[in-house]
Amino acid sequence: MPPVAPPTAPPTAPLAVPLLDELLPWSVGGMRLGRDWVAAPDPGSLRARWAAVTGAEGAERERLFRPSRSRGPASGAAALPGQRSATGRFGREPGACPDPVRVLYEPFDEQWLLPDQRLIDLARPELWRVLDEHQLFLVEPPGLASPLATAHLPAGRLGRIRPLHRRPGGAEPNLAPGLLPLLGEVYRGWVTPEDVLCWVLAAARPGPRGHEVPLPADPERWRAGLELGQRLLTVQLRGARGGEPPRLPGGRRPYVRSAVTGWPGELAYDEEGASLLLGAGSIAPVPAAAWTYEAGGVRVLERWFAARCAHRAPEAQGLAALGPAEWPQTWTSELLALVTTVSLLAGLAPERAAFEPGPALPAERLRAAGVLPPPRWARRPASVLSHQEEGPDGQFALPF
């Protein structure tokens, strides 16, 4: 009888790669605007919509407002932190039009928002409290291989939002406690919160549990990832926070070949001439990779153009149908900047896809340093209220 082979030991399960949700533990769900007319690609449209709804009365104001279960003309709400808006019932005392603020509405599409909590179903005031010139946000739009970074408040369908800092002024990083000292020890140098963000942009990969962020054991791989992540961050910020907008080399820089006149009926691409066509207007040179560049399965340039034509669509109703009658020149400038952004990102995509972090920092070391799992308090917003905030009907809000 042949000898029975001893049972083989089951293969050792691979150590779990840290999740973005563990390294940046405080996250907030996306805003829920509740009505499409409170955001627009230009601030002038928002002021016109405000004038129309506040100038109407009774049933017409109700119709234009488009009430939801959360908000209606009879709603009052606290002022959003850092913003000036009335807090009385909108139907009774709407007040002056608040100054529109720049937001990220779709991946790579910066638009404008009326910052009045009486108009927004779920405005996420905890994000407004930490919004300042030091803040950066990571967002995780569905279908994207990597999170995106922005200096603008995310206000559209962008998935979960992770501020880089828990308090204004960059005073406290939204990182697992102990992470920065551990990384500084491993990589033999000072590590900043923005370094971690750059590494995430370079190395994060989608996994079954969410975005996974392998941390390298080799300081050289860390520095290589930082260099790649910094280039990605520079392109994605697009000159925000006082930086220089990214540019293509002189011979590849897009410019207006023919001015846009009237309203362009469509956005098209001329592959032979490497030109982007807006009716009779054209922009060139535009790489084919920029025209086909996608975010979440949708071409970025086409989605951007569709958003600017939405008020002219047959299905646009009420206040959402108020928009520019002529194509604004500023939109052509924005389109030039967007072409540059997606051209650069398309060029960086193969390098990012090929980037290998190398052998990972052992999970036991992260646990021994107290980095994993992050404590429960790190998943909650910090108490940041240093001044009184006006609540509904002018009452002061309690400290947060």
Order of alpha helices (4+ residues) and beta strands (2+ residues): alpha-beta-alpha-alpha-beta-beta-alpha-beta-beta-beta-beta-alpha-alpha-beta-beta-alpha-beta-beta-beta-beta-alpha-beta-beta-alpha-alpha-alpha
